[in-house]
């Protein structure tokens, strides 16, 4: 919502720049998409490693209860 309001202000102040931003934003999003996917994959791998490392402690806690 804030981004839209900032864009509206930019449209009032300098409309050619606002129109240019409309065309550039999807291109920037497409360029950054692989990095978002990579970040998701790295986060998932780190969560998996954390679960594997803490598995013995969780099993011991369940057996003790």
NORNORMO-V527208 format. One record per residue. N is the residue number from 1. PSI is psi in whole degrees, -180 to 180 (* if undefined). Layout:
# NORNORMO-V527208
n={N/N}
psi={PSI/PSI}
This chain:
# NORNORMO-V527208
n={1/2/3/4/5/6/7/8/9/10/11/12/13/14/15/16/17/18/19/20/21/22/23/24/25/26/27/28/29/30/31/32/33/34/35/36/37/38/39/40/41/42/43/44/45/46/47/48/49/50/51/52/53/54/55/56/57/58/59/60/61/62/63/64/65}
psi={-42/-38/-40/-42/-40/-38/-39/-41/-43/-36/-40/-40/-49/91/-33/-38/-37/-41/-40/-39/-34/-35/-31/-32/-47/-33/-42/-39/-42/-37/-38/-12/-45/-34/-34/-42/-42/-41/-40/-43/-43/-41/-40/-41/-42/-38/-40/-44/-41/-41/-39/-41/-39/-2/-47/-38/-38/-38/-43/-40/-38/-38/-31/-28/*}
